[in-house]
Amino acid sequence: MSDDLERLKREASERLERITSEDDLADWHRDFLGRQGQITSAMKGISQLPAEERPAFGQAVNALRNELQEAFDNRQDQVLAASLQSRLQQESVDVTLPGRTPLAGTLHPVTRMIREITRVFGLMGFQTVEGPEVEDAYYAFDALNIPQDHPARDVWDTIFIESEQREIVLRPHTSPMQIRTMEQVEPPVRVVVPGRCYRYEALDATHEWHFHQIEGLAVDTSITMTDLKGTLAEFARQIFGQERKVRFRCDYFPFVEPGVDFAIDCMFCEGKGCRVCSGTGWIELLGAGMVHPNVLRHVGYDPDVYTGWAFGMGIERIAMLKYGIEDIRHFYQGDVRFLSQFNRVFA
């Protein structure tokens, strides 16, 4: 029986020496020291020996078990150390290399467009002011010469907020800040008002139920349409290039008289006519006009002494034209693929 133990020891030792992986170590331990291993089988064979040989054989098996366990532990340490060294070499990091630049966020294109436009008007002496998005209907309509029976006050056009005391709306334009500003400031007045607006709209590529506007207002003595034309022409050339041509045509808005629409020659076709400008060669940018005398009277200004002009433009429309964006809905879908383009545009 001792020859069998010697053979088992030799087989186990030789096999253990050849092991180089943790999986092979686990197999070796199962085959020799496990519950169904060869050492366990040898212990079960004691019952077949004569009684006088059993103690000596049992001691020999236990001694072999301990010897193999010690050899296994040593070999395991060696294999684990070699494996760790290999992983360290494969996963090593050169700490002297420059770090990877993290992905940095950027301002939303609408926010950047607002800042660019207000900067242009700031250089022309206009102050930037902001107003509430939830507005009293008086400021949104009545004080702007839009009476109760005007279509803009229909429930299908304007978003109303329930109130028992008075009409409260989500402002459909930034024009209410014209009134609020003039109530607090004596002429001269020169302000631009950026902000979010809300309307009941059918959504498509050029319409959203919420959008941004910039309102402009200038009031003083002897202000004329010429001042309006010069200011808007300079704005268009600062935003779209010095080569831009401008056009004014008569239009109607309740809070100005006379009213105009302001357009620039199409920068995509240089005024020759294309899909963007619908073949006309011109792109309408905004509505404007001389402040209606009734609006001046609402804030206590004497229309025989003071005159002024106002304009209003959609920020998304300006951004779409400048950067070739075809659908206004892209601005508010939160698609990183769309927004990340402006990291390069505004770099």
URCORQUI-V495576 format. One record per pair of residues at least 24 apart in sequence whose C-alpha atoms are under 10 Angstrom apart, sorted by sequence separation. I is the first residue (numbers start at 1). J is the second residue. D is the distance in Angstrom with one decimal. If there is no record, write none. Layout:
BEGIN
i->I j->J d->D
i->I j->J d->D
END
This chain:
BEGIN
i->8 j->32 d->8.8
i->136 j->160 d->10.0
i->171 j->195 d->9.7
i->172 j->196 d->8.8
i->173 j->197 d->5.4
i->174 j->198 d->9.9
i->191 j->215 d->8.1
i->192 j->216 d->4.3
i->193 j->217 d->8.5
i->240 j->264 d->9.1
i->243 j->267 d->9.2
i->261 j->285 d->7.6
i->262 j->286 d->5.4
i->263 j->287 d->9.1
i->287 j->311 d->5.7
i->288 j->312 d->6.5
i->39 j->64 d->8.2
i->40 j->65 d->9.1
i->135 j->160 d->9.6
i->136 j->161 d->9.9
i->171 j->196 d->8.2
i->172 j->197 d->5.2
i->173 j->198 d->7.4
i->191 j->216 d->5.9
i->192 j->217 d->6.4
i->245 j->270 d->9.6
i->261 j->286 d->5.9
i->262 j->287 d->6.1
i->286 j->311 d->7.0
i->287 j->312 d->5.8
i->288 j->313 d->8.8
i->12 j->38 d->9.7
i->39 j->65 d->6.7
i->134 j->160 d->9.4
i->135 j->161 d->9.5
i->170 j->196 d->9.5
i->171 j->197 d->5.6
i->172 j->198 d->4.9
i->173 j->199 d->8.6
i->190 j->216 d->7.7
i->191 j->217 d->5.4
i->192 j->218 d->8.9
i->236 j->262 d->9.8
i->241 j->267 d->8.9
i->244 j->270 d->8.8
i->245 j->271 d->9.1
i->260 j->286 d->8.7
i->261 j->287 d->4.5
i->262 j->288 d->7.2
i->286 j->312 d->5.9
i->287 j->313 d->6.8
i->38 j->65 d->10.0
i->134 j->161 d->8.5
i->140 j->167 d->10.0
i->170 j->197 d->7.2
i->171 j->198 d->6.0
i->172 j->199 d->5.5
i->190 j->217 d->5.7
i->191 j->218 d->6.7
i->236 j->263 d->9.0
i->237 j->264 d->9.3
i->240 j->267 d->7.9
i->243 j->270 d->9.7
i->244 j->271 d->9.8
i->260 j->287 d->5.9
i->261 j->288 d->6.1
i->262 j->289 d->9.6
i->285 j->312 d->9.2
i->286 j->313 d->4.7
i->287 j->314 d->9.9
i->138 j->166 d->9.1
i->140 j->168 d->9.2
i->170 j->198 d->5.9
i->171 j->199 d->8.0
i->172 j->200 d->8.9
i->189 j->217 d->7.1
i->190 j->218 d->4.5
i->191 j->219 d->9.4
i->236 j->264 d->7.4
i->259 j->287 d->7.4
i->260 j->288 d->5.3
i->261 j->289 d->8.2
i->285 j->313 d->6.7
i->286 j->314 d->7.4
i->39 j->68 d->9.6
i->137 j->166 d->7.9
i->138 j->167 d->7.9
i->139 j->168 d->9.9
i->140 j->169 d->8.0
i->169 j->198 d->9.0
i->170 j->199 d->7.9
i->189 j->218 d->5.3
i->190 j->219 d->6.7
i->233 j->262 d->9.1
i->259 j->288 d->5.8
i->260 j->289 d->5.5
i->284 j->313 d->10.0
i->285 j->314 d->8.1
i->8 j->38 d->7.9
i->9 j->39 d->9.8
i->136 j->166 d->7.6
i->137 j->167 d->5.3
i->138 j->168 d->8.8
i->140 j->170 d->9.1
i->141 j->171 d->9.6
i->169 j->199 d->9.9
i->188 j->218 d->7.4
i->189 j->219 d->5.0
i->190 j->220 d->8.8
i->232 j->262 d->8.1
i->233 j->263 d->9.5
i->258 j->288 d->8.8
i->259 j->289 d->4.1
i->260 j->290 d->8.9
i->285 j->315 d->9.9
i->8 j->39 d->8.5
i->136 j->167 d->6.2
i->137 j->168 d->5.6
i->138 j->169 d->9.9
i->140 j->171 d->6.4
i->141 j->172 d->9.5
i->144 j->175 d->7.8
i->187 j->218 d->8.8
i->188 j->219 d->5.6
i->189 j->220 d->6.6
i->232 j->263 d->9.7
i->233 j->264 d->8.7
i->256 j->287 d->9.8
i->257 j->288 d->9.3
i->258 j->289 d->5.6
i->259 j->290 d->6.6
i->286 j->317 d->9.4
i->33 j->65 d->7.2
i->135 j->167 d->8.8
i->136 j->168 d->4.8
i->137 j->169 d->6.2
i->139 j->171 d->9.1
i->140 j->172 d->7.4
i->141 j->173 d->9.9
i->143 j->175 d->9.9
i->144 j->176 d->7.6
i->187 j->219 d->6.1
i->188 j->220 d->4.6
i->256 j->288 d->7.4
i->257 j->289 d->6.2
i->258 j->290 d->5.8
i->259 j->291 d->8.8
i->285 j->317 d->7.7
i->286 j->318 d->9.4
i->5 j->38 d->9.9
i->32 j->65 d->8.7
i->33 j->66 d->9.7
i->135 j->168 d->5.8
i->136 j->169 d->6.3
i->137 j->170 d->9.1
i->140 j->173 d->7.5
i->143 j->176 d->8.1
i->186 j->219 d->9.2
i->187 j->220 d->5.4
i->188 j->221 d->7.8
i->225 j->258 d->9.1
i->229 j->262 d->8.8
i->255 j->288 d->9.5
i->256 j->289 d->5.1
i->257 j->290 d->5.3
i->258 j->291 d->8.2
i->259 j->292 d->9.3
i->284 j->317 d->9.8
i->285 j->318 d->7.3
i->5 j->39 d->8.9
i->8 j->42 d->9.7
i->134 j->168 d->7.0
i->135 j->169 d->5.4
i->136 j->170 d->8.7
i->137 j->171 d->8.3
i->140 j->174 d->8.3
i->141 j->175 d->9.0
i->142 j->176 d->9.8
i->144 j->178 d->8.7
i->186 j->220 d->9.2
i->187 j->221 d->8.1
i->225 j->259 d->10.0
i->253 j->287 d->7.9
i->255 j->289 d->8.4
i->256 j->290 d->5.0
i->257 j->291 d->6.3
i->258 j->292 d->7.9
i->33 j->68 d->8.0
i->134 j->169 d->5.9
i->135 j->170 d->6.0
i->136 j->171 d->8.3
i->139 j->174 d->10.0
i->140 j->175 d->6.9
i->141 j->176 d->7.9
i->143 j->178 d->9.5
i->144 j->179 d->7.7
i->182 j->217 d->9.6
i->225 j->260 d->10.0
i->247 j->282 d->8.2
i->252 j->287 d->8.7
i->253 j->288 d->8.0
i->255 j->290 d->8.4
i->256 j->291 d->4.4
i->257 j->292 d->5.1
i->32 j->68 d->8.4
i->33 j->69 d->7.6
i->133 j->169 d->8.5
i->134 j->170 d->4.7
i->135 j->171 d->5.6
i->139 j->175 d->8.1
i->140 j->176 d->5.0
i->143 j->179 d->6.9
i->181 j->217 d->9.5
i->246 j->282 d->8.6
i->247 j->283 d->9.4
i->248 j->284 d->9.4
i->251 j->287 d->7.8
i->252 j->288 d->9.1
i->253 j->289 d->8.0
i->255 j->291 d->6.2
i->256 j->292 d->4.4
i->257 j->293 d->8.1
i->285 j->321 d->9.3
i->5 j->42 d->8.3
i->32 j->69 d->9.5
i->133 j->170 d->5.9
i->134 j->171 d->6.0
i->135 j->172 d->9.2
i->139 j->176 d->4.8
i->140 j->177 d->8.8
i->143 j->180 d->9.8
i->172 j->209 d->9.7
i->178 j->215 d->8.1
i->182 j->219 d->8.8
i->245 j->282 d->9.2
i->246 j->283 d->9.5
i->247 j->284 d->8.8
i->250 j->287 d->9.7
i->251 j->288 d->8.5
i->252 j->289 d->8.7
i->254 j->291 d->9.5
i->255 j->292 d->5.2
i->256 j->293 d->8.2
i->257 j->294 d->9.9
i->4 j->42 d->9.0
i->132 j->170 d->9.0
i->133 j->171 d->5.6
i->134 j->172 d->9.7
i->138 j->176 d->8.6
i->139 j->177 d->7.8
i->140 j->178 d->9.8
i->172 j->210 d->8.9
i->173 j->211 d->9.4
i->174 j->212 d->8.6
i->175 j->213 d->9.3
i->177 j->215 d->8.4
i->178 j->216 d->8.2
i->246 j->284 d->9.6
i->249 j->287 d->9.7
i->250 j->288 d->9.6
i->251 j->289 d->8.6
i->253 j->291 d->9.9
i->254 j->292 d->7.8
i->255 j->293 d->8.6
i->256 j->294 d->9.2
i->283 j->321 d->9.0
i->29 j->68 d->9.3
i->33 j->72 d->9.6
i->132 j->171 d->8.1
i->133 j->172 d->8.9
i->135 j->174 d->9.9
i->137 j->176 d->9.0
i->139 j->178 d->8.7
i->140 j->179 d->9.0
i->159 j->198 d->7.0
i->160 j->199 d->9.8
i->172 j->211 d->9.4
i->173 j->212 d->8.5
i->174 j->213 d->6.4
i->175 j->214 d->8.9
i->176 j->215 d->9.4
i->177 j->216 d->9.7
i->178 j->217 d->6.7
i->246 j->285 d->10.0
i->248 j->287 d->9.6
i->250 j->289 d->9.0
i->253 j->292 d->9.4
i->255 j->294 d->8.0
i->256 j->295 d->8.4
i->29 j->69 d->8.6
i->131 j->171 d->9.8
i->133 j->173 d->9.2
i->136 j->176 d->8.8
i->139 j->179 d->6.6
i->158 j->198 d->7.6
i->159 j->199 d->6.1
i->160 j->200 d->10.0
i->170 j->210 d->9.8
i->173 j->213 d->6.9
i->174 j->214 d->6.8
i->175 j->215 d->6.2
i->177 j->217 d->9.4
i->178 j->218 d->9.4
i->248 j->288 d->9.4
i->254 j->294 d->9.9
i->255 j->295 d->6.6
i->1 j->42 d->9.4
i->133 j->174 d->8.4
i->135 j->176 d->7.9
i->138 j->179 d->9.7
i->139 j->180 d->7.6
i->157 j->198 d->9.5
i->158 j->199 d->5.3
i->159 j->200 d->6.3
i->172 j->213 d->9.7
i->173 j->214 d->8.8
i->174 j->215 d->5.9
i->175 j->216 d->8.5
i->254 j->295 d->9.6
i->255 j->296 d->9.7
i->132 j->174 d->9.0
i->135 j->177 d->9.9
i->157 j->199 d->6.0
i->158 j->200 d->5.7
i->173 j->215 d->8.3
i->174 j->216 d->9.3
i->175 j->217 d->9.1
i->29 j->72 d->7.7
i->131 j->174 d->7.7
i->133 j->176 d->9.7
i->156 j->199 d->8.7
i->157 j->200 d->5.0
i->158 j->201 d->9.1
i->1 j->45 d->9.7
i->28 j->72 d->8.7
i->130 j->174 d->8.6
i->131 j->175 d->9.5
i->132 j->176 d->8.9
i->155 j->199 d->9.9
i->156 j->200 d->6.1
i->157 j->201 d->7.2
i->1 j->46 d->9.8
i->131 j->176 d->7.9
i->132 j->177 d->8.4
i->155 j->200 d->8.3
i->156 j->201 d->8.4
i->276 j->321 d->8.9
i->26 j->72 d->10.0
i->131 j->177 d->5.9
i->154 j->200 d->10.0
i->25 j->72 d->8.0
i->130 j->177 d->7.3
i->131 j->178 d->9.6
i->152 j->199 d->9.8
i->1 j->49 d->9.2
i->25 j->73 d->9.9
i->129 j->177 d->8.1
i->276 j->324 d->9.6
i->129 j->178 d->9.9
i->131 j->180 d->8.4
i->236 j->285 d->8.9
i->262 j->311 d->9.3
i->25 j->75 d->8.4
i->26 j->76 d->9.5
i->131 j->181 d->9.3
i->159 j->209 d->9.6
i->259 j->309 d->9.5
i->261 j->311 d->9.3
i->276 j->326 d->9.4
i->25 j->76 d->7.0
i->130 j->181 d->9.7
i->258 j->309 d->9.7
i->259 j->310 d->9.4
i->260 j->311 d->9.2
i->262 j->313 d->9.9
i->1 j->53 d->9.9
i->5 j->57 d->9.4
i->16 j->68 d->9.3
i->129 j->181 d->8.5
i->256 j->308 d->9.4
i->257 j->309 d->9.2
i->259 j->311 d->9.4
i->256 j->309 d->7.6
i->268 j->321 d->9.2
i->2 j->56 d->10.0
i->13 j->67 d->10.0
i->17 j->71 d->9.5
i->22 j->76 d->7.6
i->25 j->79 d->8.6
i->232 j->286 d->9.6
i->255 j->309 d->10.0
i->256 j->310 d->7.5
i->267 j->321 d->8.7
i->268 j->322 d->9.9
i->2 j->57 d->7.7
i->5 j->60 d->8.1
i->9 j->64 d->7.2
i->13 j->68 d->7.7
i->16 j->71 d->8.1
i->17 j->72 d->9.6
i->20 j->75 d->8.9
i->21 j->76 d->8.9
i->255 j->310 d->8.8
i->256 j->311 d->9.1
i->266 j->321 d->9.4
i->267 j->322 d->8.9
i->1 j->57 d->7.9
i->5 j->61 d->7.4
i->8 j->64 d->9.1
i->9 j->65 d->9.3
i->12 j->68 d->7.6
i->16 j->72 d->7.3
i->19 j->75 d->8.2
i->20 j->76 d->9.1
i->232 j->288 d->9.5
i->268 j->324 d->9.2
i->18 j->75 d->9.9
i->19 j->76 d->9.2
i->22 j->79 d->6.9
i->2 j->60 d->8.1
i->6 j->64 d->9.1
i->9 j->67 d->9.0
i->13 j->71 d->7.9
i->17 j->75 d->7.7
i->20 j->78 d->8.7
i->21 j->79 d->6.3
i->22 j->80 d->7.3
i->2 j->61 d->9.3
i->5 j->64 d->7.8
i->9 j->68 d->7.7
i->12 j->71 d->9.6
i->13 j->72 d->9.1
i->16 j->75 d->7.4
i->20 j->79 d->5.8
i->21 j->80 d->8.1
i->229 j->288 d->9.7
i->12 j->72 d->9.6
i->16 j->76 d->9.5
i->19 j->79 d->7.9
i->20 j->80 d->9.0
i->228 j->288 d->8.4
i->229 j->289 d->9.6
i->21 j->82 d->9.2
i->22 j->83 d->8.6
i->130 j->191 d->9.7
i->228 j->289 d->7.8
i->20 j->82 d->8.5
i->21 j->83 d->7.8
i->127 j->189 d->8.9
i->128 j->190 d->8.8
i->129 j->191 d->6.7
i->130 j->192 d->8.5
i->131 j->193 d->7.7
i->133 j->195 d->7.7
i->228 j->290 d->8.3
i->20 j->83 d->8.7
i->126 j->189 d->8.5
i->127 j->190 d->6.3
i->128 j->191 d->5.6
i->129 j->192 d->6.4
i->130 j->193 d->5.5
i->131 j->194 d->8.5
i->132 j->195 d->8.7
i->133 j->196 d->6.8
i->134 j->197 d->9.5
i->225 j->288 d->10.0
i->126 j->190 d->4.9
i->127 j->191 d->4.6
i->128 j->192 d->5.0
i->129 j->193 d->5.2
i->130 j->194 d->6.3
i->131 j->195 d->7.5
i->132 j->196 d->9.3
i->133 j->197 d->7.0
i->134 j->198 d->9.7
i->225 j->289 d->7.5
i->125 j->190 d->7.1
i->126 j->191 d->4.9
i->127 j->192 d->6.2
i->128 j->193 d->5.9
i->129 j->194 d->7.3
i->130 j->195 d->6.7
i->131 j->196 d->9.7
i->133 j->198 d->8.6
i->224 j->289 d->9.8
i->225 j->290 d->6.8
i->124 j->190 d->9.4
i->125 j->191 d->8.5
i->126 j->192 d->6.3
i->127 j->193 d->8.6
i->128 j->194 d->7.6
i->129 j->195 d->9.4
i->130 j->196 d->10.0
i->224 j->290 d->7.7
i->126 j->193 d->9.9
i->223 j->290 d->9.0
i->122 j->190 d->9.7
i->121 j->190 d->9.5
i->122 j->191 d->8.9
i->121 j->191 d->8.7
i->122 j->192 d->8.7
i->121 j->192 d->7.5
i->215 j->286 d->10.0
i->217 j->288 d->9.8
i->219 j->290 d->9.5
i->214 j->286 d->9.9
i->215 j->287 d->10.0
i->216 j->288 d->8.9
i->218 j->290 d->9.4
i->219 j->291 d->8.4
i->118 j->191 d->9.6
i->215 j->288 d->9.5
i->217 j->290 d->9.6
i->218 j->291 d->8.9
i->118 j->192 d->7.1
i->217 j->291 d->8.5
i->117 j->192 d->9.4
i->118 j->193 d->8.7
i->118 j->194 d->8.1
i->117 j->194 d->9.4
i->219 j->296 d->9.3
i->240 j->318 d->9.3
i->114 j->193 d->9.8
i->115 j->194 d->9.3
i->232 j->311 d->9.0
i->239 j->318 d->8.9
i->114 j->194 d->6.9
i->175 j->255 d->9.2
i->228 j->308 d->8.9
i->239 j->319 d->9.9
i->114 j->195 d->8.8
i->227 j->308 d->9.3
i->228 j->309 d->6.5
i->240 j->321 d->8.9
i->219 j->301 d->9.6
i->221 j->303 d->9.5
i->225 j->307 d->9.9
i->227 j->309 d->8.5
i->228 j->310 d->8.1
i->236 j->318 d->10.0
i->240 j->322 d->6.8
i->111 j->194 d->9.8
i->221 j->304 d->9.2
i->222 j->305 d->8.1
i->223 j->306 d->7.8
i->224 j->307 d->7.3
i->225 j->308 d->8.6
i->228 j->311 d->8.8
i->239 j->322 d->8.0
i->111 j->195 d->10.0
i->130 j->214 d->9.9
i->221 j->305 d->6.2
i->222 j->306 d->7.0
i->223 j->307 d->5.5
i->224 j->308 d->7.1
i->225 j->309 d->7.4
i->220 j->305 d->8.4
i->221 j->306 d->4.7
i->222 j->307 d->6.4
i->223 j->308 d->5.7
i->224 j->309 d->7.7
i->128 j->214 d->9.7
i->129 j->215 d->9.8
i->220 j->306 d->5.4
i->221 j->307 d->5.9
i->222 j->308 d->8.4
i->223 j->309 d->7.7
i->128 j->215 d->9.8
i->219 j->306 d->6.7
i->220 j->307 d->5.8
i->221 j->308 d->8.0
i->128 j->216 d->9.2
i->219 j->307 d->5.7
i->220 j->308 d->6.2
i->127 j->216 d->9.7
i->218 j->307 d->8.5
i->219 j->308 d->4.0
i->220 j->309 d->9.4
i->126 j->216 d->8.5
i->127 j->217 d->9.9
i->218 j->308 d->5.3
i->219 j->309 d->6.7
i->126 j->217 d->8.7
i->217 j->308 d->7.2
i->218 j->309 d->5.5
i->219 j->310 d->8.7
i->126 j->218 d->8.4
i->217 j->309 d->5.9
i->218 j->310 d->6.5
i->216 j->309 d->8.1
i->217 j->310 d->4.4
i->218 j->311 d->9.4
i->216 j->310 d->5.3
i->217 j->311 d->6.8
i->121 j->216 d->9.0
i->215 j->310 d->7.2
i->216 j->311 d->5.1
i->217 j->312 d->9.1
i->118 j->214 d->8.6
i->215 j->311 d->5.7
i->216 j->312 d->6.3
i->117 j->214 d->8.5
i->214 j->311 d->8.2
i->215 j->312 d->4.4
i->216 j->313 d->8.8
i->114 j->212 d->8.8
i->118 j->216 d->9.9
i->214 j->312 d->5.7
i->215 j->313 d->6.7
i->114 j->213 d->8.8
i->213 j->312 d->6.6
i->214 j->313 d->5.5
i->215 j->314 d->9.1
i->114 j->214 d->7.8
i->213 j->313 d->5.4
i->214 j->314 d->6.6
i->110 j->211 d->9.5
i->111 j->212 d->9.5
i->212 j->313 d->8.5
i->213 j->314 d->4.5
i->214 j->315 d->6.7
i->110 j->212 d->8.0
i->212 j->314 d->5.8
i->213 j->315 d->5.4
i->211 j->314 d->7.4
i->212 j->315 d->5.4
i->213 j->316 d->8.1
i->150 j->254 d->9.3
i->211 j->315 d->7.7
i->212 j->316 d->6.7
i->213 j->317 d->9.4
i->211 j->316 d->7.1
i->212 j->317 d->9.2
i->211 j->317 d->9.6
i->124 j->231 d->8.0
i->146 j->253 d->9.4
i->147 j->254 d->9.3
i->145 j->253 d->9.5
i->146 j->254 d->6.1
i->208 j->316 d->9.9
i->144 j->253 d->10.0
i->145 j->254 d->5.8
i->146 j->255 d->7.3
i->207 j->316 d->9.8
i->121 j->231 d->8.6
i->124 j->234 d->9.2
i->144 j->254 d->7.2
i->145 j->255 d->5.4
i->206 j->316 d->9.1
i->207 j->317 d->9.7
i->121 j->232 d->9.5
i->124 j->235 d->9.2
i->144 j->255 d->5.2
i->145 j->256 d->8.8
i->206 j->317 d->8.0
i->143 j->255 d->8.8
i->144 j->256 d->8.8
i->121 j->234 d->9.3
i->141 j->254 d->9.5
i->142 j->255 d->9.9
i->182 j->295 d->9.9
i->183 j->296 d->9.9
i->186 j->299 d->9.9
i->120 j->234 d->8.8
i->121 j->235 d->7.2
i->141 j->255 d->9.3
i->182 j->296 d->8.5
i->185 j->299 d->9.9
i->186 j->300 d->9.6
i->187 j->301 d->8.6
i->206 j->320 d->9.4
i->120 j->235 d->6.6
i->183 j->298 d->8.8
i->184 j->299 d->9.0
i->186 j->301 d->8.4
i->120 j->236 d->9.7
i->179 j->295 d->7.9
i->182 j->298 d->9.5
i->183 j->299 d->5.4
i->118 j->235 d->10.0
i->121 j->238 d->9.8
i->178 j->295 d->9.3
i->179 j->296 d->8.7
i->182 j->299 d->6.2
i->183 j->300 d->7.6
i->197 j->314 d->9.6
i->211 j->328 d->9.0
i->117 j->235 d->7.9
i->120 j->238 d->7.0
i->181 j->299 d->9.2
i->182 j->300 d->8.5
i->183 j->301 d->9.1
i->188 j->306 d->9.0
i->190 j->308 d->9.5
i->192 j->310 d->9.4
i->194 j->312 d->9.6
i->196 j->314 d->9.8
i->211 j->329 d->9.9
i->117 j->236 d->9.8
i->120 j->239 d->8.1
i->179 j->298 d->8.0
i->180 j->299 d->8.5
i->182 j->301 d->8.3
i->187 j->306 d->8.0
i->188 j->307 d->10.0
i->189 j->308 d->8.8
i->190 j->309 d->9.8
i->191 j->310 d->9.7
i->192 j->311 d->9.2
i->193 j->312 d->9.1
i->194 j->313 d->9.5
i->195 j->314 d->9.9
i->196 j->315 d->9.6
i->208 j->327 d->10.0
i->179 j->299 d->6.6
i->187 j->307 d->9.7
i->188 j->308 d->9.4
i->190 j->310 d->9.8
i->192 j->312 d->9.3
i->194 j->314 d->9.6
i->195 j->315 d->9.2
i->205 j->325 d->9.8
i->206 j->326 d->8.1
i->207 j->327 d->8.8
i->208 j->328 d->7.1
i->211 j->331 d->9.6
i->117 j->238 d->8.9
i->178 j->299 d->9.6
i->187 j->308 d->9.8
i->194 j->315 d->8.6
i->205 j->326 d->6.9
i->206 j->327 d->6.2
i->207 j->328 d->6.8
i->208 j->329 d->6.9
i->211 j->332 d->9.5
i->116 j->238 d->9.6
i->117 j->239 d->7.5
i->205 j->327 d->4.3
i->206 j->328 d->5.5
i->207 j->329 d->8.0
i->210 j->332 d->9.5
i->116 j->239 d->8.1
i->204 j->327 d->7.8
i->205 j->328 d->5.5
i->206 j->329 d->7.9
i->204 j->328 d->7.9
i->205 j->329 d->6.5
i->208 j->332 d->9.4
i->203 j->328 d->9.3
i->204 j->329 d->7.7
i->205 j->330 d->9.0
i->113 j->239 d->9.6
i->203 j->329 d->8.3
i->178 j->310 d->8.6
i->175 j->310 d->8.9
i->175 j->311 d->8.9
i->175 j->312 d->7.8
i->174 j->312 d->7.9
i->173 j->312 d->8.3
i->174 j->313 d->9.7
i->173 j->313 d->9.6
i->173 j->314 d->9.6
i->144 j->291 d->9.4
i->145 j->292 d->7.8
i->144 j->292 d->8.4
i->145 j->293 d->9.3
i->145 j->294 d->6.4
i->146 j->295 d->9.8
i->144 j->294 d->7.9
i->145 j->295 d->6.2
i->143 j->294 d->8.1
i->144 j->295 d->5.5
i->145 j->296 d->9.9
i->143 j->295 d->6.0
i->144 j->296 d->9.1
i->142 j->295 d->9.0
i->143 j->296 d->8.9
i->145 j->298 d->8.9
i->143 j->297 d->9.0
i->144 j->298 d->8.2
i->143 j->298 d->5.8
i->142 j->298 d->8.9
i->143 j->299 d->8.0
i->117 j->315 d->8.8
i->114 j->315 d->6.8
i->117 j->318 d->9.5
i->113 j->315 d->6.8
i->114 j->316 d->9.4
i->112 j->315 d->10.0
i->113 j->316 d->8.2
i->111 j->315 d->9.0
i->114 j->318 d->9.7
i->110 j->315 d->6.7
i->111 j->316 d->9.8
i->113 j->318 d->7.9
i->114 j->319 d->9.4
i->109 j->315 d->9.8
i->110 j->316 d->6.4
i->113 j->319 d->6.4
i->109 j->316 d->8.8
i->110 j->317 d->9.8
i->112 j->319 d->9.3
i->110 j->318 d->9.3
i->110 j->319 d->7.1
i->113 j->322 d->9.7
i->109 j->319 d->7.5
i->110 j->320 d->9.8
i->109 j->320 d->9.9
i->109 j->323 d->9.8
i->110 j->331 d->7.6
i->109 j->331 d->7.7
i->110 j->332 d->9.9
i->108 j->331 d->8.3
i->108 j->332 d->9.7
i->108 j->334 d->10.0
i->109 j->339 d->7.5
i->112 j->342 d->9.6
i->108 j->339 d->7.2
i->109 j->340 d->9.8
i->107 j->339 d->9.2
i->108 j->340 d->9.5
i->109 j->341 d->9.6
i->106 j->339 d->8.8
i->109 j->342 d->6.7
i->105 j->339 d->9.7
i->106 j->340 d->8.3
i->108 j->342 d->8.1
i->109 j->343 d->9.3
i->112 j->346 d->8.3
i->105 j->340 d->8.6
i->107 j->342 d->8.6
i->108 j->343 d->9.5
i->106 j->342 d->8.0
i->107 j->343 d->8.6
i->109 j->345 d->9.4
i->106 j->343 d->6.5
i->109 j->346 d->8.7
i->105 j->343 d->8.2
i->104 j->343 d->9.0
i->107 j->346 d->9.3
i->106 j->346 d->9.0
i->106 j->347 d->9.6
END
